[in-house]
Amino acid sequence: MQIGPWDAQIIDGGGFALDGGAMFGTVPKAVWGRLYPHDAENRILMTTNCLLLRGEVEGRRHVVLVDNGNGDKEDDGWRERFAMGPRGALERGLAAHGVQPGDVTLVILTHLHFDHAGGSTRLDAEGRPVPSFPNARHLVQLQDLQDARRPHLRVRASYLPANWEPLEAAGLLDTVEGTVELLPGITVRLAPGHIKGLQNVVVEGGGRKLVFFADLIPTARHIQPAWVMGYDLDVVTCVDERLKVLEEVSGTGTVCVFEHDPDIPAGTVDRDARGKYVVTPVGV
């Protein structure tokens, strides 16, 4: 999909599974279970839909990656716990589009939870975590980096230092605060609720617009504003932020990326005759 100067492609960063009850919070299983199949352990299949943006602006060629999935560093026991797919998914996805890790110039991290930033680092021959994208500037909201360094007990297990400390050591990790246009047509903005420092990514140009929701609305089946996750730290703020962004995109043809949906990676949002939000899948 072409959005102004940017060629946008969704890249599969690898599948995994989480408890369906945790993913749908107070929504009864009798309701979410009709929309989302689950296994014998009540887990639902998810994925990590990353976004690849390539374009030439201001006289330079840019290769931008938004999030990078779980990565491959963790041991087999960890991967079995989350029913992760085969290793190397992100590299294969990038290679399918002719992109090698060294080609990436900017990595935008919506936040530092392991299923969004785990691919930022890899293990070298001696088993040490090192940057996966050695030529890329990595960017995250300052609020989230501060929270990752001193995580609340509620989210401590999601922040793994091996995913960002090697970036800091290599001088590759930068922070922003609030809404910032990083490159012409690519803007990040705070989207609190899931956590304080979550950021969405907005790509605009040529009469088109794309919003990368990250964990604000993780799947198309979370499109109803009150269907928040058990993982969301501040559900009231999360609902308010969802209402705001859904009002922004509904009926406009804006392409919305659902980072964890294996079946509907992207779609447009409208309201049906009852006023409920509905998603129409689109290809990216």
NUMARVEX-778274 format. One line per 8 residues: number of its first residue (from 1); their letters; for each residue x, y, z of N, C-alpha, C. Coordinates in nm, 3 decimals. Atoms other than C-alpha are relative to their C-alpha. Example, Ala and Ser with C-alpha at 12.3 -4.5 7.8 and 13.67 -1.06 7.14 Angstrom:
BEGIN
1> as> 0.089,-0.119,0.000,1.230,-0.450,0.780,0.090,0.120,0.000; -0.082,-0.119,-0.006,1.367,-0.106,0.714,-0.077,0.109,0.073
//
This chain:
BEGIN
1> mqigpwda> 0.084,-0.120,0.000,0.000,0.000,0.000,0.088,0.124,0.000; -0.075,-0.124,0.008,0.135,0.340,-0.097,-0.072,0.110,0.077; 0.055,-0.110,-0.079,0.078,0.623,0.151,0.097,0.117,-0.016; -0.094,-0.106,0.030,0.238,0.935,0.012,0.130,-0.061,-0.048; -0.129,0.055,0.043,0.611,0.859,-0.020,0.030,-0.137,0.059; -0.030,0.121,-0.076,0.581,0.551,0.200,-0.069,-0.123,-0.058; 0.051,0.131,0.035,0.540,0.195,0.078,-0.019,-0.078,0.130; 0.033,0.063,-0.128,0.364,0.020,0.368,-0.034,-0.147,-0.019
9> qiidgggf> 0.025,0.144,0.003,0.368,-0.356,0.426,-0.008,-0.053,0.142; 0.005,0.068,-0.129,0.259,-0.564,0.723,0.092,-0.122,-0.006; -0.095,0.110,-0.010,0.529,-0.810,0.830,-0.037,-0.086,0.121; 0.033,0.092,-0.108,0.447,-1.117,1.038,0.123,-0.022,0.087; -0.110,0.017,-0.092,0.673,-1.110,1.342,-0.005,-0.128,0.081; 0.008,0.128,-0.070,0.562,-1.452,1.465,-0.124,-0.013,0.087; 0.121,0.025,-0.077,0.263,-1.610,1.634,0.029,-0.041,0.143; -0.007,0.045,-0.139,0.196,-1.681,2.000,-0.142,-0.008,0.053
17> aldggamf> 0.133,0.015,-0.057,-0.096,-1.743,2.234,-0.003,0.054,0.143; 0.023,-0.049,-0.136,-0.235,-1.582,2.548,-0.138,-0.045,0.047; 0.128,0.040,-0.057,-0.521,-1.663,2.782,-0.111,0.091,-0.051; 0.109,-0.078,0.057,-0.847,-1.554,2.623,-0.071,0.086,0.104; 0.063,-0.079,-0.104,-0.995,-1.440,2.953,0.080,0.125,0.033; -0.085,-0.117,-0.026,-0.697,-1.212,3.016,-0.010,0.100,-0.114; 0.005,-0.089,0.116,-0.722,-1.073,2.664,-0.132,0.076,-0.011; 0.130,-0.066,0.011,-1.091,-0.985,2.701,-0.054,0.051,0.133
25> gtvpkavw> 0.037,-0.062,-0.126,-1.102,-0.878,3.065,-0.135,-0.044,0.053; 0.130,0.030,-0.059,-1.458,-0.856,3.196,-0.104,-0.045,-0.102; 0.094,0.052,0.101,-1.617,-0.962,2.866,-0.019,-0.149,0.025; 0.022,0.143,-0.030,-1.780,-1.301,2.938,0.051,-0.091,-0.111; -0.048,0.096,0.098,-1.632,-1.603,2.768,-0.111,-0.042,-0.096; 0.112,0.035,0.086,-1.979,-1.684,2.635,-0.014,0.098,-0.116; 0.006,-0.101,0.106,-1.948,-1.364,2.432,0.125,-0.005,-0.087; -0.120,-0.005,0.083,-1.582,-1.348,2.324,0.029,-0.134,-0.065
33> grlyphda> -0.026,0.132,0.055,-1.569,-1.724,2.269,-0.070,-0.027,-0.132; 0.068,0.014,0.129,-1.814,-1.690,1.980,0.077,0.069,-0.112; -0.074,-0.079,0.098,-1.576,-1.449,1.806,0.143,-0.048,-0.019; -0.143,0.032,0.001,-1.237,-1.594,1.890,0.020,-0.144,0.049; -0.022,0.139,-0.043,-1.156,-1.970,1.896,0.109,-0.009,0.107; -0.100,0.020,-0.106,-0.959,-2.097,2.196,0.032,-0.148,0.011; -0.040,0.139,-0.014,-0.768,-2.413,2.278,-0.044,-0.056,0.134; 0.042,0.068,-0.123,-0.809,-2.658,2.565,0.050,0.072,0.125
41> enrilmtt> -0.053,-0.076,-0.113,-0.602,-2.429,2.789,-0.054,0.143,0.003; 0.067,-0.131,0.005,-0.826,-2.129,2.709,0.084,0.107,-0.069; -0.085,-0.095,0.069,-0.554,-1.969,2.498,-0.054,0.031,-0.139; 0.038,-0.040,0.135,-0.628,-1.773,2.182,0.125,0.027,-0.082; -0.113,-0.021,0.089,-0.396,-1.761,1.884,0.011,0.147,-0.037; -0.027,-0.139,0.034,-0.239,-1.421,1.824,0.125,0.005,-0.086; -0.121,-0.017,0.078,0.039,-1.280,1.612,0.059,0.136,0.031; -0.062,-0.132,-0.016,0.270,-0.980,1.593,0.012,0.061,-0.139
49> nclllrge> 0.000,-0.068,0.130,0.182,-0.772,1.288,0.084,0.127,0.011; -0.089,-0.116,0.001,0.475,-0.536,1.247,-0.022,0.077,-0.131; 0.022,-0.082,0.118,0.476,-0.253,0.994,0.133,0.044,-0.059; -0.119,-0.041,0.073,0.746,-0.195,0.734,-0.036,0.118,-0.090; 0.021,-0.120,0.080,0.765,0.152,0.578,0.130,0.032,-0.073; -0.118,-0.034,0.079,1.005,0.231,0.295,-0.029,0.118,-0.090; 0.021,-0.115,0.086,1.047,0.557,0.114,0.119,0.092,-0.003; -0.106,-0.100,0.011,1.273,0.838,0.003,-0.059,0.136,0.030
57> vegrrhvv> 0.044,-0.135,-0.038,1.218,1.171,0.177,0.123,0.081,0.038; -0.108,-0.093,-0.032,1.442,1.472,0.218,0.135,-0.049,-0.053; -0.122,0.043,0.065,1.693,1.316,-0.020,0.065,-0.124,0.055; -0.057,0.121,-0.061,1.745,1.001,0.185,-0.098,-0.115,-0.010; 0.080,0.122,-0.001,1.621,0.645,0.163,-0.017,-0.047,0.144; 0.029,0.043,-0.136,1.451,0.531,0.484,-0.069,-0.136,-0.001; 0.065,0.128,-0.023,1.356,0.182,0.599,-0.041,-0.002,0.146; 0.054,-0.017,-0.135,1.130,0.205,0.904,-0.076,-0.126,0.040
65> lvdngngd> 0.070,0.117,-0.052,1.008,-0.086,1.116,-0.073,0.042,0.127; 0.080,-0.028,-0.118,0.725,-0.042,1.365,-0.021,-0.130,0.077; -0.002,0.117,-0.087,0.764,-0.297,1.647,0.070,-0.118,-0.069; -0.076,0.112,0.057,0.945,-0.628,1.600,-0.029,-0.133,0.068; 0.045,0.129,-0.051,0.757,-0.901,1.784,0.076,-0.051,0.121; -0.056,0.064,-0.119,0.878,-1.147,2.046,0.150,-0.024,-0.008; -0.141,0.033,0.015,1.221,-1.210,1.901,0.026,-0.149,0.022; -0.038,0.141,-0.005,1.413,-1.535,1.928,0.094,-0.034,0.115
73> keddgwre> -0.101,0.020,-0.105,1.628,-1.497,2.242,-0.041,-0.100,0.107; 0.043,0.076,-0.117,1.415,-1.681,2.494,0.012,-0.151,-0.024; -0.021,0.144,0.011,1.463,-2.051,2.568,-0.129,-0.073,-0.038; 0.114,0.078,0.048,1.233,-2.331,2.456,-0.113,-0.004,0.100; 0.104,0.002,-0.102,1.048,-2.340,2.788,-0.087,0.124,-0.004; 0.073,-0.126,0.012,0.953,-1.975,2.757,-0.089,-0.002,-0.124; 0.075,0.001,0.124,0.843,-2.023,2.398,-0.118,-0.097,0.006; 0.111,0.095,-0.016,0.632,-2.326,2.486,-0.110,0.058,0.087
81> rfamgprg> 0.098,-0.062,-0.089,0.463,-2.130,2.763,-0.097,0.089,-0.076; 0.083,-0.090,0.078,0.335,-1.882,2.508,-0.035,-0.056,-0.138; 0.031,0.068,0.126,0.293,-2.133,2.224,0.051,0.079,-0.120; -0.058,-0.081,0.107,0.527,-1.928,2.007,0.029,-0.085,-0.123; -0.028,0.067,0.125,0.575,-2.018,1.644,0.149,-0.017,-0.022; -0.141,0.025,0.030,0.904,-2.108,1.474,0.084,0.128,0.010; -0.092,-0.113,-0.009,1.205,-1.885,1.532,0.028,0.057,-0.139; -0.041,-0.062,0.126,1.314,-1.639,1.265,-0.111,0.058,-0.084
89> alerglaa> 0.114,-0.047,0.080,0.968,-1.523,1.156,0.022,0.140,-0.053; -0.016,-0.139,0.043,1.054,-1.153,1.145,0.104,0.012,-0.110; -0.105,-0.007,0.102,1.377,-1.200,0.949,-0.051,-0.056,-0.132; 0.054,0.056,0.124,1.194,-1.421,0.698,-0.099,0.097,-0.064; 0.096,-0.096,0.053,0.918,-1.164,0.664,0.067,0.118,-0.066; -0.073,-0.112,0.059,1.163,-0.883,0.602,0.070,-0.044,-0.128; -0.072,0.049,0.117,1.368,-1.094,0.360,-0.093,-0.018,-0.120; 0.097,0.017,0.109,1.053,-1.166,0.159,-0.024,0.130,-0.074
97> hgvqpgdv> 0.014,-0.132,0.064,1.046,-0.792,0.087,0.136,0.060,-0.034; -0.132,-0.045,0.039,1.417,-0.772,0.013,0.071,0.085,0.103; -0.059,-0.082,-0.106,1.509,-0.619,0.349,0.081,-0.088,0.095; -0.085,0.065,-0.098,1.798,-0.733,0.567,0.005,0.086,0.126; -0.004,-0.079,-0.124,1.838,-0.628,0.934,0.087,0.125,-0.009; -0.090,-0.114,0.013,2.126,-0.399,0.843,-0.055,0.113,-0.085; 0.061,-0.103,0.085,1.903,-0.209,0.598,-0.091,0.094,0.079; 0.099,-0.077,-0.076,1.665,-0.082,0.868,0.067,0.124,0.060
105> tlvilthl> -0.058,-0.127,-0.046,1.727,0.284,0.953,-0.069,0.055,0.124; 0.075,-0.048,-0.116,1.458,0.346,1.217,-0.094,-0.109,0.049; 0.094,0.092,-0.064,1.273,0.118,1.459,-0.085,0.081,0.097; 0.093,-0.067,-0.091,0.966,0.271,1.622,-0.060,-0.105,0.091; 0.053,0.095,-0.098,0.873,0.084,1.939,-0.122,0.063,0.066; 0.121,-0.055,-0.061,0.514,0.140,2.047,0.010,-0.005,0.152; -0.037,0.008,-0.141,0.630,0.026,2.390,0.096,-0.116,0.016; -0.109,0.094,-0.021,0.889,-0.203,2.546,-0.043,-0.135,0.056
113> hfdhaggs> 0.042,0.134,-0.040,0.676,-0.506,2.637,0.062,-0.102,-0.095; -0.081,0.096,0.075,0.843,-0.824,2.518,-0.061,-0.042,-0.132; 0.061,0.042,0.126,0.588,-0.903,2.247,-0.002,0.111,-0.105; -0.011,-0.111,0.094,0.655,-0.567,2.082,0.145,0.040,-0.026; -0.140,-0.042,0.010,1.025,-0.508,2.144,0.098,-0.115,0.011; -0.090,0.114,-0.019,1.165,-0.860,2.184,0.096,-0.023,-0.114; -0.087,0.017,0.116,1.305,-0.863,1.832,0.104,0.109,-0.016; -0.099,-0.108,0.008,1.512,-0.549,1.899,0.142,-0.051,0.021
121> trldaegr> -0.131,0.057,-0.027,1.797,-0.768,2.019,0.000,-0.149,-0.033; -0.019,0.142,0.028,1.935,-1.111,1.937,0.120,-0.047,0.081; -0.117,0.055,-0.070,2.193,-1.342,2.092,0.115,-0.016,-0.098; -0.118,0.019,0.085,2.545,-1.329,1.950,0.058,-0.139,0.022; -0.060,0.134,-0.006,2.778,-1.630,1.918,0.034,-0.042,0.142; -0.032,0.030,-0.138,2.861,-1.604,2.288,-0.122,0.006,0.091; 0.123,0.000,-0.076,2.498,-1.587,2.397,-0.035,0.132,0.065; 0.027,-0.132,-0.056,2.498,-1.214,2.473,-0.102,0.075,-0.087
129> pvpsfpna> 0.096,-0.077,0.081,2.205,-0.991,2.366,0.067,0.122,-0.063; -0.057,-0.112,0.076,2.311,-0.742,2.097,-0.110,0.054,-0.093; 0.103,-0.056,0.088,2.111,-0.509,1.868,-0.022,-0.084,-0.126; 0.034,0.073,0.123,1.930,-0.689,1.586,0.012,0.089,-0.123; -0.001,-0.096,0.111,1.923,-0.373,1.371,0.110,0.103,0.030; -0.114,-0.079,-0.048,2.271,-0.227,1.421,0.014,0.138,-0.063; -0.009,-0.130,0.066,2.225,0.064,1.181,-0.123,0.086,0.023; 0.127,-0.069,-0.020,1.888,0.177,1.314,-0.004,0.078,0.130
137> rhlvqlqd> 0.039,-0.075,-0.119,1.788,0.447,1.554,-0.128,-0.064,0.052; 0.118,0.059,-0.062,1.532,0.302,1.798,-0.069,0.108,0.083; 0.070,-0.110,-0.063,1.263,0.527,1.934,-0.119,-0.047,0.081; 0.108,0.035,-0.091,1.025,0.496,2.230,-0.038,0.125,0.079; 0.040,-0.112,-0.085,0.827,0.734,2.450,0.083,-0.001,0.129; -0.078,-0.012,-0.124,1.030,0.863,2.746,-0.075,-0.061,0.118; 0.080,0.054,-0.110,0.745,0.769,2.980,0.015,-0.152,0.009; -0.007,0.146,-0.002,0.765,0.406,2.875,0.139,-0.049,0.039
145> lqdarrph> -0.135,0.039,-0.041,1.142,0.385,2.909,0.019,0.016,0.150; -0.008,-0.020,-0.145,1.117,0.529,3.259,-0.076,-0.110,0.074; 0.079,0.105,-0.065,0.846,0.276,3.347,0.068,-0.136,-0.015; -0.071,0.127,0.020,1.053,-0.008,3.199,0.118,-0.013,0.096; -0.113,0.003,-0.092,1.349,0.087,3.415,-0.043,-0.025,0.144; 0.053,0.018,-0.135,1.134,0.093,3.729,-0.144,-0.051,-0.011; 0.135,0.049,0.031,0.839,-0.129,3.640,-0.085,-0.024,0.124; 0.097,0.034,-0.103,0.530,-0.156,3.853,-0.013,-0.152,0.005
153> lrvrasyl> 0.014,0.144,-0.018,0.474,-0.504,3.994,-0.100,-0.059,-0.099; 0.108,0.048,0.087,0.165,-0.534,3.776,0.049,-0.034,-0.141; -0.046,0.022,0.138,0.368,-0.524,3.451,0.148,-0.040,-0.007; -0.144,0.028,-0.003,0.719,-0.622,3.561,0.038,-0.113,-0.093; -0.035,0.116,0.082,0.710,-0.954,3.376,0.002,0.029,-0.149; 0.004,-0.034,0.142,0.647,-0.778,3.044,0.119,0.081,-0.046; -0.117,-0.082,0.033,0.956,-0.556,3.061,0.128,-0.080,0.024; -0.122,0.079,-0.012,1.271,-0.757,2.990,0.119,0.087,-0.040
161> panweple> -0.112,-0.091,0.029,1.592,-0.548,3.014,0.084,-0.040,-0.121; -0.081,0.044,0.114,1.766,-0.761,2.750,-0.055,0.052,-0.132; 0.059,-0.051,0.123,1.529,-0.608,2.496,0.037,0.144,-0.029; -0.034,-0.140,0.028,1.646,-0.249,2.540,0.136,0.043,0.056; -0.128,-0.044,-0.055,1.961,-0.227,2.755,0.114,-0.008,-0.102; -0.106,0.000,0.102,2.187,-0.339,2.466,-0.013,0.116,-0.099; 0.019,-0.116,0.089,2.033,-0.061,2.255,0.057,0.125,0.064; -0.056,-0.114,-0.072,2.120,0.194,2.521,0.153,-0.006,-0.001
169> aaglldtv> -0.145,0.015,-0.006,2.472,0.057,2.552,0.066,0.033,-0.133; -0.054,-0.027,0.134,2.520,0.090,2.176,-0.032,0.141,-0.048; 0.037,-0.135,0.040,2.381,0.445,2.170,-0.107,0.005,-0.107; 0.100,0.011,0.106,2.088,0.337,1.951,-0.142,0.030,0.047; 0.134,-0.019,-0.052,1.793,0.417,2.179,-0.025,0.147,0.030; 0.040,-0.138,-0.020,1.625,0.758,2.166,-0.142,0.005,0.056; 0.134,-0.016,-0.055,1.314,0.892,2.337,-0.065,0.127,-0.056; 0.079,-0.117,0.034,1.037,1.135,2.249,-0.104,0.018,0.110
177> egtvellp> 0.107,-0.027,-0.095,0.763,1.295,2.454,-0.121,0.052,-0.075; 0.124,-0.044,0.061,0.408,1.316,2.325,-0.003,-0.018,-0.150; 0.018,0.008,0.144,0.323,1.385,1.962,0.119,0.061,-0.072; -0.120,-0.045,0.072,0.624,1.411,1.730,-0.006,-0.055,-0.143; -0.016,0.048,0.137,0.658,1.394,1.351,0.146,-0.040,-0.017; -0.136,0.053,0.008,0.964,1.172,1.308,0.060,0.021,-0.137; -0.036,-0.021,0.140,0.979,1.192,0.929,-0.125,0.055,-0.069; 0.119,-0.051,0.067,0.748,1.366,0.680,-0.105,-0.110,-0.021
185> gitvrlap> 0.109,0.097,0.014,0.418,1.178,0.705,-0.003,-0.110,0.104; -0.003,0.103,-0.105,0.517,0.957,1.003,0.004,0.069,0.136; 0.014,-0.067,-0.130,0.400,1.075,1.346,-0.029,-0.102,0.108; 0.035,0.080,-0.117,0.396,0.913,1.689,-0.077,0.088,0.098; 0.078,-0.075,-0.098,0.152,1.013,1.963,-0.036,-0.092,0.115; 0.036,0.078,-0.118,0.074,0.899,2.314,-0.143,-0.055,-0.012; 0.132,0.064,-0.002,-0.218,0.657,2.353,-0.011,-0.078,0.131; -0.006,0.067,-0.131,-0.232,0.582,2.728,-0.124,-0.083,0.030
193> ghikglqn> 0.109,0.086,-0.045,-0.450,0.328,2.902,0.051,-0.140,0.023; -0.065,0.130,-0.016,-0.286,-0.005,2.835,0.117,0.015,0.096; -0.104,-0.049,-0.090,0.017,0.157,2.994,0.008,0.151,-0.021; -0.009,-0.146,0.012,0.109,0.522,3.045,0.071,0.042,-0.128; -0.087,-0.045,0.108,0.372,0.536,2.772,-0.023,-0.065,-0.134; 0.029,0.058,0.130,0.205,0.350,2.485,-0.009,0.111,-0.105; 0.017,-0.094,0.108,0.235,0.529,2.152,-0.058,-0.069,-0.123; 0.049,0.042,0.130,0.042,0.490,1.828,0.086,0.065,-0.107
201> vvvegggr> -0.073,-0.054,0.114,0.196,0.552,1.488,-0.101,0.036,-0.108; 0.089,-0.048,0.105,0.016,0.756,1.221,0.082,0.029,-0.124; -0.066,-0.022,0.128,0.121,0.752,0.855,-0.100,0.067,-0.093; 0.091,-0.075,0.087,-0.034,1.007,0.618,0.072,0.047,-0.125; -0.055,-0.054,0.124,0.019,1.114,0.259,-0.080,-0.044,-0.120; 0.070,0.035,0.123,-0.134,1.118,-0.087,-0.147,-0.027,0.019; 0.142,0.020,-0.024,-0.486,1.137,0.055,-0.033,-0.126,0.077; 0.023,0.121,-0.078,-0.441,0.820,0.260,0.053,0.016,0.142
209> klvffadl> -0.042,-0.005,-0.139,-0.402,0.760,0.632,-0.004,-0.140,0.059; -0.010,0.127,-0.070,-0.296,0.462,0.844,0.029,0.028,0.147; -0.027,-0.009,-0.143,-0.307,0.426,1.223,0.037,-0.139,0.052; -0.049,0.123,-0.061,-0.105,0.156,1.398,-0.039,0.005,0.147; 0.059,-0.008,-0.134,-0.303,0.089,1.717,0.087,-0.058,0.110; -0.073,0.073,-0.104,-0.058,-0.141,1.897,-0.099,-0.058,0.101; 0.087,0.063,-0.099,-0.216,-0.252,2.227,-0.117,0.087,0.046; 0.122,-0.076,-0.030,-0.474,0.025,2.239,-0.122,-0.080,-0.045
217> iptarhiq> 0.103,0.090,0.052,-0.694,-0.200,2.020,0.076,-0.116,-0.065; -0.095,0.102,0.046,-0.493,-0.523,1.984,-0.050,-0.087,-0.115; 0.056,0.079,0.110,-0.729,-0.715,1.753,-0.128,0.066,-0.048; 0.125,-0.054,0.053,-1.025,-0.633,1.533,-0.119,-0.041,0.086; 0.108,0.047,-0.086,-1.237,-0.827,1.781,-0.005,0.076,0.133; 0.004,-0.092,-0.114,-1.154,-0.565,2.046,-0.051,0.137,-0.042; 0.036,-0.129,0.057,-1.313,-0.291,1.837,-0.106,0.073,0.083; 0.096,-0.070,-0.085,-1.594,-0.219,2.086,0.077,0.067,0.115
225> pawvmgyd> -0.085,-0.077,-0.093,-1.453,0.052,2.317,0.013,-0.059,0.139; -0.004,0.051,-0.137,-1.542,-0.121,2.645,0.064,-0.139,0.011; -0.059,0.133,-0.002,-1.383,-0.452,2.546,0.150,0.010,0.024; -0.141,-0.019,-0.034,-1.056,-0.386,2.723,0.059,-0.131,0.053; -0.071,0.120,-0.046,-0.794,-0.639,2.827,0.021,0.001,0.151; -0.041,0.010,-0.139,-0.715,-0.767,3.172,0.140,0.055,0.020; -0.136,-0.051,-0.007,-0.362,-0.650,3.092,0.005,0.153,0.002; 0.000,-0.146,0.004,-0.467,-0.283,3.060,0.009,0.056,0.142
233> ldvvtcvd> -0.022,-0.053,-0.134,-0.343,-0.084,3.359,-0.108,0.097,0.044; 0.098,-0.103,-0.033,-0.596,0.200,3.344,-0.115,-0.013,-0.099; 0.105,0.032,0.096,-0.917,0.077,3.187,-0.086,0.121,-0.036; 0.081,-0.118,0.029,-1.105,0.407,3.216,0.069,0.086,-0.106; -0.077,-0.076,0.099,-0.830,0.594,3.032,0.004,-0.074,-0.133; -0.005,0.080,0.122,-0.808,0.308,2.782,-0.129,0.015,-0.079; 0.129,-0.016,0.069,-1.180,0.330,2.701,-0.012,0.140,-0.059; 0.008,-0.138,0.050,-1.162,0.709,2.669,0.089,0.020,-0.122
241> erlkvlee> -0.093,-0.014,0.113,-0.861,0.686,2.437,-0.053,-0.074,-0.122; 0.061,0.074,0.110,-1.035,0.423,2.226,-0.114,0.080,-0.063; 0.111,-0.080,0.052,-1.345,0.638,2.194,0.051,0.115,-0.086; -0.056,-0.114,0.074,-1.131,0.929,2.079,0.052,-0.044,-0.136; -0.060,0.040,0.127,-0.941,0.737,1.814,-0.102,-0.061,-0.094; 0.103,0.057,0.086,-1.246,0.549,1.689,-0.087,0.108,-0.063; 0.071,-0.114,0.057,-1.428,0.877,1.642,0.082,0.062,-0.113; -0.090,-0.056,0.102,-1.126,0.996,1.444,-0.001,-0.080,-0.130
249> vsgtgtvc> -0.018,0.082,0.120,-1.109,0.700,1.205,-0.130,-0.050,-0.060; 0.123,0.062,0.048,-1.469,0.581,1.174,-0.058,0.074,-0.120; 0.062,-0.055,0.119,-1.619,0.634,0.832,0.091,0.081,-0.089; -0.094,-0.084,0.076,-1.304,0.798,0.693,0.084,-0.079,-0.099; -0.085,0.082,0.086,-1.141,0.505,0.511,0.141,-0.016,0.053; -0.132,0.017,-0.062,-0.841,0.524,0.747,0.029,-0.149,0.019; -0.041,0.139,-0.020,-0.653,0.195,0.749,0.052,-0.015,0.142; -0.037,0.024,-0.140,-0.621,0.063,1.104,0.071,-0.136,0.009
257> vfehdpdi> -0.075,0.124,-0.015,-0.357,-0.197,1.189,-0.024,-0.057,0.138; 0.026,0.072,-0.125,-0.448,-0.453,1.456,0.118,-0.095,0.023; -0.131,0.064,-0.008,-0.111,-0.572,1.576,-0.005,-0.147,0.036; 0.000,0.137,-0.049,-0.215,-0.898,1.739,-0.107,-0.089,-0.066; 0.107,0.079,0.062,-0.492,-1.018,1.505,0.056,-0.085,-0.113; -0.055,0.086,0.106,-0.388,-1.323,1.297,-0.091,-0.009,-0.122; 0.096,0.014,0.109,-0.699,-1.306,1.079,-0.031,0.132,-0.070; 0.030,-0.132,0.057,-0.760,-0.933,1.027,0.113,0.094,0.041
265> pagtvdrd> -0.111,-0.087,-0.036,-0.424,-0.756,1.035,-0.033,0.149,-0.014; 0.033,-0.141,0.024,-0.577,-0.434,0.901,-0.141,0.012,-0.054; 0.135,-0.023,0.051,-0.915,-0.284,0.820,-0.042,0.143,0.018; 0.061,-0.130,-0.021,-1.131,0.022,0.801,-0.115,-0.016,0.100; 0.099,0.004,-0.108,-1.379,0.111,1.076,-0.121,0.086,-0.038; 0.127,-0.073,0.020,-1.744,0.214,1.043,-0.094,-0.037,0.113; 0.106,0.038,-0.093,-2.062,0.200,1.248,-0.113,-0.069,-0.076; 0.114,0.066,0.063,-2.348,-0.035,1.173,-0.130,0.071,0.038
273> argkyvvt> 0.129,-0.065,-0.023,-2.720,0.043,1.195,-0.032,0.016,0.148; 0.023,-0.010,-0.145,-2.712,-0.011,1.572,0.100,0.092,0.068; -0.100,-0.088,-0.058,-2.420,0.225,1.619,0.123,-0.072,0.050; -0.117,0.077,-0.040,-2.173,-0.057,1.688,0.111,0.017,-0.102; -0.112,-0.008,0.091,-1.825,-0.035,1.544,0.021,-0.134,-0.070; -0.027,0.120,0.079,-1.747,-0.282,1.265,0.127,0.024,-0.081; -0.125,-0.006,0.074,-1.424,-0.361,1.081,-0.016,-0.072,-0.134; -0.007,0.060,0.133,-1.389,-0.426,0.708,0.145,-0.025,-0.033
281> pvgv> -0.142,0.030,0.025,-1.062,-0.608,0.632,0.049,0.066,-0.129; -0.067,-0.051,0.119,-0.820,-0.447,0.386,0.141,-0.057,-0.003; -0.136,0.050,0.013,-0.486,-0.562,0.253,0.102,0.111,0.013; -0.112,-0.093,-0.012,-0.163,-0.386,0.346,0.127,-0.076,-0.034
//
